Amino acid sequence: MHQALEYDRTPRWYGRRRRLWAALLLGTAAVAYNGWLLEFLLPTGLDPRHSYVSELYAADQPFHRLFSGIEVACALLVTAGALLARCTPPGRLAAAGWWAAIAFAGCSVADTVVPMRCAPSVERSCEAVNPWHTTTSALVHFAIFSSMALLSAAAKAGGPRLPLIRRWGPWVLPCAMVCAVATVGPLFGGPGWHGIPQRAHLILVGTWFALLAVELVRPLPDNQSATGNPTATHTPARSLQRRIGSDVSEGQSAVNGRTARLRSRAGL
């Protein structure tokens, strides 16, 4: 009995530890994703109002290695955190949302592999449209918006689970999308002031990761285990109940068998 109880509690403890690690990783990613704030401390030569954040790690920029390294580190943090939290909450929608977050991380790494050649905000001869970089950036946006939508839907369908995502997800997602759309001006020959909405978009994505981290730290409802199994906390009682039911059934079968033998001997 004691051994069964100890065995059944292990998954809940292990799942809780996974959630805490995932929260730590995603919380760190929320900070790292806004590493562009270092541009206010470094002599980048770029105007945050009129430049893309991607220009910070353009191939010819002095801090290319620093900002691309921050981008890669953030992608690794998101990937590890999403893998640890992929069963929270349980269900296909949530799992798809976490995998979309991993896809976002992969596309972010690709963004640094094919960076902008130069900074168009300070070089007139530099083209704002780099086909490969523009494609990877578009995939980054698609992946993060998909992750937000799927996890918000999972939170809405999951009852008491992820209340912060259920409450703020429907607001963060459209605001981030509007900010992203507001950055496409230079791609169509209308440069200027696109740096502000893009940085607002990055802050919103960081806020999203922070919300996920807080949700993972919050304790689960009493009837739900950290592994996503809603009945795991009641496993010992249910096991005992099944065992008692089985013993009663076996006892009833034995009594019926003895009664049948006595009747046959009596010639009934």
C-alpha positions in Angstrom: 0.0 0.0 0.0 2.8 2.4 1.0 4.8 1.4 -2.0 1.9 2.1 -4.4 1.3 5.5 -2.8 4.9 6.5 -3.2 4.9 5.3 -6.8 1.8 7.3 -7.7 3.1 10.5 -6.2 6.3 10.5 -8.2 4.9 11.6 -11.6 3.2 14.7 -9.9 6.5 15.7 -8.3 8.5 15.1 -11.5 5.9 17.0 -13.6 6.1 20.0 -11.2 9.8 20.1 -11.5 9.5 20.1 -15.3 7.1 23.0 -15.2 9.4 25.0 -13.0 12.3 24.5 -15.3 10.2 25.4 -18.3 9.0 28.5 -16.5 12.6 29.5 -15.8 13.6 29.0 -19.4 10.7 30.9 -20.9 11.1 33.7 -18.4 14.7 34.1 -19.4 13.6 34.0 -23.1 11.2 36.8 -22.4 14.2 39.0 -21.3 16.5 37.8 -24.1 14.0 38.4 -26.8 14.2 42.1 -25.9 18.0 42.2 -26.0 17.6 45.0 -28.6 17.3 47.3 -25.6 21.1 47.2 -25.5 21.1 49.5 -28.5 20.4 52.3 -26.1 23.7 51.5 -24.3 25.9 50.7 -27.4 27.0 53.0 -30.2 25.1 51.2 -32.9 24.6 54.2 -35.1 21.0 53.2 -35.8 17.9 55.2 -35.0 15.4 53.0 -33.1 12.5 54.9 -34.6 13.4 54.3 -38.2 15.4 51.0 -38.2 14.5 47.3 -38.1 15.9 45.4 -35.1 17.3 43.0 -37.7 19.7 45.7 -38.8 21.4 45.4 -35.4 22.8 42.0 -36.6 23.1 42.8 -40.3 26.3 41.4 -41.7 28.2 44.7 -41.8 27.2 46.0 -38.4 29.8 46.3 -35.6 27.6 44.4 -33.0 26.5 41.7 -35.4 27.9 38.8 -33.3 26.4 40.1 -30.1 22.9 40.5 -31.3 22.8 37.4 -33.4 24.1 35.5 -30.4 21.3 36.8 -28.2 18.8 35.7 -30.9 20.2 32.2 -31.0 20.3 32.0 -27.2 16.7 33.1 -27.0 15.7 30.4 -29.6 17.4 27.7 -27.5 15.7 28.8 -24.4 12.3 28.8 -26.1 12.9 25.3 -27.6 14.0 23.8 -24.2 11.1 25.5 -22.4 8.5 24.4 -24.9 9.8 20.8 -24.9 9.5 20.6 -21.1 6.0 22.3 -21.0 4.5 20.6 -24.1 1.9 18.6 -22.0 0.6 21.7 -20.2 -2.3 21.9 -20.5 -3.0 18.4 -21.9 -4.6 18.1 -25.4 -3.8 18.4 -29.0 -4.3 22.2 -29.2 -1.7 22.9 -26.5 0.7 20.4 -28.0 0.4 22.0 -31.4 0.9 25.4 -29.7 4.2 24.3 -28.1 5.5 22.8 -31.3 4.7 26.0 -33.1 6.8 27.8 -30.5 9.6 25.4 -31.3 9.1 26.2 -35.0 9.3 29.9 -34.1 12.7 29.3 -32.4 14.0 27.4 -35.5 13.0 30.2 -37.8 14.6 32.7 -35.5 17.9 30.9 -35.8 17.5 30.8 -39.6 17.0 34.6 -39.4 20.5 34.9 -38.1 22.0 32.5 -40.6 20.7 34.6 -43.5 21.0 38.1 -42.0 20.4 41.4 -43.8 23.5 42.4 -45.9 23.5 45.9 -44.6 21.4 48.5 -42.7 18.9 50.2 -45.1 18.0 52.8 -42.5 21.5 54.4 -42.8 22.6 53.2 -46.2 20.5 54.4 -49.1 22.1 51.9 -51.5 21.1 49.0 -49.2 17.9 47.2 -50.2 15.4 46.7 -47.5 14.1 43.5 -49.1 16.5 40.5 -48.7 14.5 37.6 -50.1 16.0 34.9 -47.8 15.9 37.1 -44.6 12.4 38.4 -45.4 11.2 34.8 -45.8 12.6 33.6 -42.5 11.2 36.7 -40.8 7.8 36.0 -42.2 8.0 32.4 -40.9 9.0 33.7 -37.5 5.8 35.8 -37.4 3.6 33.0 -38.7 5.0 30.5 -36.1 4.6 32.8 -33.1 1.1 33.9 -34.0 0.1 30.2 -34.5 1.6 29.4 -31.1 -0.3 32.2 -29.5 -3.6 31.3 -31.2 -3.3 27.6 -30.4 -2.3 28.0 -26.7 -5.0 30.6 -26.2 -7.6 28.2 -27.7 -6.3 25.4 -25.5 -6.5 27.7 -22.4 -10.1 28.6 -23.3 -11.1 25.0 -23.7 -9.2 23.8 -20.6 -11.5 25.1 -17.9 -9.6 26.4 -14.9 -6.1 25.8 -16.4 -4.0 28.7 -17.7 -6.3 31.5 -16.6 -3.8 34.3 -17.5 -3.5 33.0 -21.1 -7.2 32.6 -21.3 -7.6 36.2 -20.2 -4.8 38.0 -22.0 -4.1 35.8 -25.0 -7.0 37.3 -27.0 -5.5 40.7 -26.4 -1.8 40.1 -26.9 -2.3 38.2 -30.2 -4.2 40.9 -32.2 -2.0 43.7 -30.7 1.2 41.8 -31.8 -0.3 41.2 -35.3 -1.2 44.9 -35.7 2.3 46.0 -34.7 3.8 43.4 -37.1 1.7 44.7 -40.0 2.8 48.3 -39.2 6.4 47.4 -39.9 6.1 46.5 -43.6 6.3 50.1 -44.9 10.0 49.9 -46.1 9.2 46.7 -47.9 6.9 48.7 -50.2 9.0 51.8 -50.5 7.5 53.7 -47.6 10.3 53.9 -45.0 10.1 55.7 -41.7 8.8 55.1 -38.1 8.6 51.4 -38.6 11.1 50.8 -35.8 8.5 51.8 -33.1 5.8 49.3 -33.9 8.4 46.5 -34.4 9.9 47.1 -31.0 6.4 47.2 -29.6 5.8 43.8 -31.2 8.9 42.4 -29.6 7.8 43.6 -26.2 4.5 41.9 -26.7 6.1 38.6 -27.7 8.3 38.9 -24.6 5.2 39.6 -22.5 3.7 36.4 -24.0 6.7 34.3 -22.9 6.5 35.9 -19.5 2.8 35.0 -19.2 3.6 31.4 -20.1 6.3 31.3 -17.5 4.0 32.7 -14.8 1.3 30.1 -15.7 3.8 27.3 -15.4 4.8 28.4 -12.0 1.2 28.7 -10.7 0.0 25.6 -8.8 -2.3 23.2 -10.7 -5.9 22.6 -9.5 -6.1 19.8 -6.8 -7.7 17.4 -9.2 -5.0 17.7 -11.9 -1.5 16.4 -11.8 1.5 18.2 -13.2 1.7 15.6 -15.9 -1.7 16.6 -17.2 -3.5 13.5 -15.9 -6.6 14.7 -14.0 -6.9 11.6 -12.0 -3.3 11.0 -11.0 -3.8 12.4 -7.5 -6.5 9.9 -6.8 -4.7 6.8 -8.1 -4.1 5.2 -4.7 -7.7 5.4 -3.7 -9.0 4.2 -7.0 -6.5 1.3 -7.0 -7.7 0.3 -3.5 -11.3 0.6 -4.7 -10.6 -1.6 -7.7 -8.8 -4.2 -5.5 -11.6 -4.3 -3.0 -14.2 -4.7 -5.8 -12.1 -7.5 -7.3 -11.8 -9.3 -3.9 -15.6 -9.0 -3.4 -16.3 -10.4 -6.8 -13.9 -13.4 -6.2 -15.5 -14.0 -2.8 -19.0 -14.0 -4.3 -17.9 -16.4 -7.1 -16.5 -18.8 -4.5 -19.7 -18.7 -2.4 -21.8 -19.4 -5.5 -19.5 -22.3 -6.5 -19.8 -23.9 -3.0 -23.6 -23.5 -3.0 -23.8 -25.2 -6.4 -21.8 -28.2 -5.2 -23.9 -28.7 -2.1 -27.1 -28.6 -4.1 -25.7 -31.2 -6.5 -24.8 -33.5 -3.6 -28.2 -33.1 -2.1 -29.8 -34.1 -5.4 -31.5 -30.7 -5.8 
